[in-house]
Amino acid sequence: MIDERTTVHLLGRTLHHLLDSAQGWRGAGEQRGVVERATREMPTARYADVPALVRAWRSAAS
């Protein structure tokens, strides 16, 4: 089923793709933690919705 947590996973995978490189992680360590939580295997362990992911990302980036 495609729901909000599936969208969170997709956005997390996109962030991972954009910030990971052959030279290593290009983001902050806190951002990596946000990506790891967004892409957890169990949907209930991810952020509940996109606004929660965005809040965590903004907090990690500041």
FIKEBA-123923 format. One record per residue (C-alpha): residue number from 0; residue in one letter; z, x, y. Coordinates in pm, whole numbers, plus 50000, padded with zeros to 5 digits. Each point is the difference from the previous one (the first is absolute). Layout:
BEGIN
nr=NUM	rest=A	w=Z	u=X	v=Y
...
***
This chain:
BEGIN
nr=0	rest=M	w=50000	u=50000	v=50000
nr=1	rest=I	w=49908	u=50131	v=50343
nr=2	rest=D	w=50290	u=49945	v=50236
nr=3	rest=E	w=50169	u=50173	v=50293
nr=4	rest=R	w=50152	u=50272	v=49779
nr=5	rest=T	w=49655	u=50073	v=49859
nr=6	rest=T	w=49877	u=50046	v=50356
nr=7	rest=V	w=50296	u=50232	v=50069
nr=8	rest=H	w=49897	u=50206	v=49695
nr=9	rest=L	w=49639	u=50020	v=50118
nr=10	rest=L	w=50106	u=50111	v=50348
nr=11	rest=G	w=50237	u=50257	v=49849
nr=12	rest=R	w=49720	u=50143	v=49784
nr=13	rest=T	w=49775	u=50014	v=50308
nr=14	rest=L	w=50266	u=50189	v=50197
nr=15	rest=H	w=50045	u=50238	v=49708
nr=16	rest=H	w=49626	u=50063	v=49984
nr=17	rest=L	w=49982	u=50071	v=50373
nr=18	rest=L	w=50301	u=50232	v=50018
nr=19	rest=D	w=49980	u=50192	v=49673
nr=20	rest=S	w=49765	u=50297	v=49982
nr=21	rest=A	w=49932	u=50310	v=49794
nr=22	rest=Q	w=50220	u=50190	v=50245
nr=23	rest=G	w=50289	u=49758	v=49950
nr=24	rest=W	w=50155	u=49701	v=50171
nr=25	rest=R	w=49896	u=49973	v=50366
nr=26	rest=G	w=50258	u=49745	v=50105
nr=27	rest=A	w=50374	u=50013	v=50053
nr=28	rest=G	w=50235	u=49995	v=49705
nr=29	rest=E	w=50130	u=49659	v=50108
nr=30	rest=Q	w=49644	u=49867	v=49995
nr=31	rest=R	w=49957	u=50125	v=49644
nr=32	rest=G	w=50311	u=49802	v=49907
nr=33	rest=V	w=49850	u=49685	v=50151
nr=34	rest=V	w=49679	u=50054	v=49802
nr=35	rest=E	w=50194	u=50060	v=49679
nr=36	rest=R	w=50192	u=49676	v=50041
nr=37	rest=A	w=49686	u=49803	v=50092
nr=38	rest=T	w=49823	u=50118	v=49684
nr=39	rest=R	w=50277	u=49954	v=49743
nr=40	rest=E	w=49887	u=49857	v=49669
nr=41	rest=M	w=50235	u=49702	v=50008
nr=42	rest=P	w=49896	u=49760	v=50277
nr=43	rest=T	w=50362	u=49900	v=50065
nr=44	rest=A	w=50082	u=50364	v=50082
nr=45	rest=R	w=49739	u=50011	v=50278
nr=46	rest=Y	w=50037	u=49875	v=50356
nr=47	rest=A	w=50014	u=49621	v=49996
nr=48	rest=D	w=49716	u=49957	v=50247
nr=49	rest=V	w=49766	u=50181	v=50236
nr=50	rest=P	w=50227	u=49965	v=50307
nr=51	rest=A	w=50280	u=50176	v=49807
nr=52	rest=L	w=49760	u=50281	v=49908
nr=53	rest=V	w=49887	u=50032	v=50363
nr=54	rest=R	w=50361	u=50016	v=50125
nr=55	rest=A	w=50084	u=50271	v=49747
nr=56	rest=W	w=49685	u=50195	v=50089
nr=57	rest=R	w=50071	u=49984	v=50374
nr=58	rest=S	w=50359	u=50105	v=49943
nr=59	rest=A	w=49889	u=50295	v=49783
nr=60	rest=A	w=49742	u=50110	v=50257
nr=61	rest=S	w=50243	u=50013	v=50290
***
